[in-house]
Amino acid sequence: MIATSEIQIRDPFVVPVPSEGNYYLFGSTDKNVWGKGTGFDVYVSRDLEQWQGPLPAFRPEEDFYSDTNFWAPEVYEHQGRYFMFATFRRKDNGRIGTAVLAADTITGPYHPHSEGPVTPEAWNALDGTLYLDDDGLPWMVFCREWKDVTDGQICAVRLTADLKAALGEPLVLFSATEACWTRPYESEKVAAQENKYVTDGPFLHRTAGGELLMIWASYIGTSYAIGLVKSVTGQVTGPWVHEEEPLYKSDGGHGMIFRDLADRQLRLVLHTPNQSPLERAIFLTVAEENGTLRLVRA
């Protein structure tokens, strides 16, 4: 067994399986996520503290369309199979995009399902997440990188029923600067005055009262943070209204929300700090309140 604090992971994604009493933890698990891609691992736990693994969920074949930057796998059970939405850098044009892989069991092995990324070929797009609308129709919500548009965007596109391809053109839901708390991204290579605004890691959550919320990540200077936004119409197409303050701002981000198997509390998992190789998954309790989410302080 391995403790949560010992697992280097970015972009954590948890799949609870009530019938088993198990949690499955996926994420960007390469030691150097900025370099050559090895694949994705999965860990299995009954308490979110001690984990079995790592187990190899995905390893690319020699003819796979990417060999670099394997990021942010999200796994969903859909129509009797398991589908992984993950971001890869394409060999043919050097851009990143989100593709769909599939497996017959939750731990894999996962194999390509879509013919390469389903995000636009000419875009740098990442962090696709699956959303089923009120009619059961699949959408992918994803990010268009600031490297393309300076002010990073969150977009949505309809998918075919088999999740193999996009239907129509993406819609821009909002840009990073529409949230008043965001600040330009700063790093050793990017100066604040360049006004580059990041969008990362969208994830949608429908409250018990029917409100459609989205968490997403950006920066306050050098500090990673998670924002919260609500759809006015309750539809994925929005319009979307931003909370004035981030949900989490202590240099952690790319989170998702799931329900604890023990007490049915909503949990937010994210990685912090945003610095390799120190990043680890942490689990926070959140509660629905007045149509939005708040962190429950211990």
Secondary structure, DSSP 8 states (H G I E B T S, - for coil): -EEGGG---EEEEEEEETTTTEEEEEEE--SSTTSB---EEEEEESSSSEEEEEEEEE---TT-SEEEEEEEEEEEEETTEEEEEEEEEETTTS-EEEEEEEESSTT---EE-SSS-SS-TTS-EEEEEEEE-TTS-EEEEEEE-HHHHSB-EEEEEEE-TTSSSEEEEEEEEEEGGGSTT------SSS-GGG--B--EEEEEEE-TTS-EEEEEEEEETTEEEEEEEEESSSSTT--EEE-SS-SB-SS-EEEEEEE-TTT--EEEEEEESSSTTT-EEEEEEEEEETTEEEE---
